[in-house]
Amino acid sequence: MATGVLAIMPSIYNLPLLLVLFIIRNTLMNMANPLLTSLINELAPREERGRVFGIWNMISSIPRAVGPSIGGYLMDTGYLDLPLYITSMLYAIAVVLFYVLLRGGVEGRVRVVHGT
């Protein structure tokens, strides 16, 4: 839902409505973080969780370091909406890949030991 809201934001020219959509989108995006943390905790062995989270944070920080420069360049050249469309497209690809890779369910492939 957050990706859909992000995709329609460039076409909204009503500032109060756009601000509400921005808050809704950020809320929806942040709802996924506990789910991702839970998934990593289930998939990674207890002794490897620190390493997995470190690698995950490093890899996910690369786009946040490079993205603003690319977005700023595109906006500076007059493409104000293009960064939002590119971001929407990348998020949509990530959602589809997440579904394709995990559609069979994690529970069947992972033995969950309570108390770990």
C-alpha positions as CSV (number, residue, x, y, z in Angstrom):
1,M,0.0,0.0,0.0
2,A,2.9,2.4,0.8
3,T,4.3,1.9,-2.7
4,G,1.0,2.7,-4.2
5,V,0.6,5.9,-2.2
6,L,4.2,6.9,-3.2
7,A,3.4,6.3,-6.8
8,I,0.3,8.6,-6.8
9,M,2.0,11.4,-4.7
10,P,3.6,13.2,-7.7
11,S,0.2,13.7,-9.3
12,I,-1.3,15.4,-6.1
13,Y,-1.1,19.2,-6.2
14,N,-3.1,19.9,-3.1
15,L,-0.5,20.5,-0.3
16,P,-2.7,19.5,2.7
17,L,-3.7,16.3,1.0
18,L,-0.1,15.6,0.0
19,L,1.0,16.1,3.6
20,V,-1.6,13.6,4.8
21,L,-0.5,11.1,2.1
22,F,3.1,11.6,3.2
23,I,2.3,10.7,6.8
24,I,0.2,7.7,5.7
25,R,3.0,6.5,3.5
26,N,5.7,6.8,6.2
27,T,3.4,5.0,8.7
28,L,2.8,2.2,6.2
29,M,6.5,1.9,5.4
30,N,7.5,1.7,9.1
31,M,5.0,-1.0,9.8
32,A,7.1,-3.4,7.7
33,N,10.3,-3.0,9.9
34,P,9.1,-5.2,12.8
35,L,8.0,-7.9,10.3
36,L,11.4,-7.8,8.6
37,T,13.2,-8.1,11.9
38,S,11.0,-11.0,12.9
39,L,11.7,-12.7,9.6
40,I,15.4,-12.3,9.9
41,N,15.2,-13.6,13.5
42,E,13.4,-16.7,12.3
43,L,15.7,-17.4,9.3
44,A,19.1,-16.7,10.9
45,P,20.7,-18.9,13.5
46,R,21.0,-17.2,16.9
47,E,24.8,-16.9,16.8
48,E,24.7,-15.4,13.3
49,R,21.9,-12.7,13.8
50,G,24.4,-9.9,14.6
51,R,26.2,-10.6,11.4
52,V,23.0,-10.8,9.3
53,F,21.7,-7.6,10.7
54,G,25.0,-5.9,10.2
55,I,25.2,-7.0,6.6
56,W,21.5,-6.1,6.0
57,N,22.0,-2.6,7.5
58,M,25.1,-2.0,5.4
59,I,23.5,-3.2,2.2
60,S,20.3,-1.2,2.8
61,S,22.3,1.9,3.6
62,I,24.0,2.1,0.2
63,P,20.8,3.3,-1.6
64,R,20.2,5.8,1.1
65,A,23.7,7.2,0.6
66,V,23.6,7.3,-3.2
67,G,19.9,8.0,-3.7
68,P,19.7,11.7,-2.5
69,S,22.6,12.6,-4.9
70,I,20.8,11.0,-7.9
71,G,17.4,12.5,-6.8
72,G,18.9,15.9,-6.3
73,Y,20.6,15.8,-9.7
74,L,17.3,14.8,-11.4
75,M,15.4,17.5,-9.5
76,D,18.0,20.1,-10.4
77,T,17.7,19.2,-14.1
78,G,13.9,19.7,-13.9
79,Y,12.6,16.2,-13.4
80,L,10.8,16.9,-10.1
81,D,8.6,13.8,-10.3
82,L,11.0,11.3,-11.7
83,P,12.8,10.4,-8.3
84,L,9.4,9.5,-6.8
85,Y,8.5,7.3,-9.8
86,I,11.9,5.6,-9.8
87,T,11.5,4.9,-6.0
88,S,8.0,3.5,-6.6
89,M,9.3,1.2,-9.3
90,L,12.1,0.0,-7.1
91,Y,9.8,-0.7,-4.2
92,A,7.3,-2.5,-6.4
93,I,10.1,-4.7,-7.7
94,A,11.2,-5.4,-4.2
95,V,7.7,-6.3,-3.1
96,V,7.2,-8.7,-6.1
97,L,10.6,-10.3,-5.4
98,F,9.8,-10.7,-1.7
99,Y,6.5,-12.4,-2.6
100,V,8.1,-14.7,-5.2
101,L,10.9,-15.7,-3.0
102,L,8.8,-16.3,0.2
103,R,5.4,-17.3,-1.2
104,G,5.8,-20.9,0.0
105,G,6.0,-19.7,3.6
106,V,9.0,-19.7,5.9
107,E,7.4,-21.9,8.5
108,G,7.7,-25.0,6.3
109,R,11.4,-24.5,5.6
110,V,12.6,-23.3,9.0
111,R,12.5,-25.3,12.2
112,V,11.6,-22.8,14.9
113,V,13.0,-23.6,18.3
114,H,11.2,-21.8,21.1
115,G,13.4,-20.1,23.6
116,T,16.1,-19.1,21.1
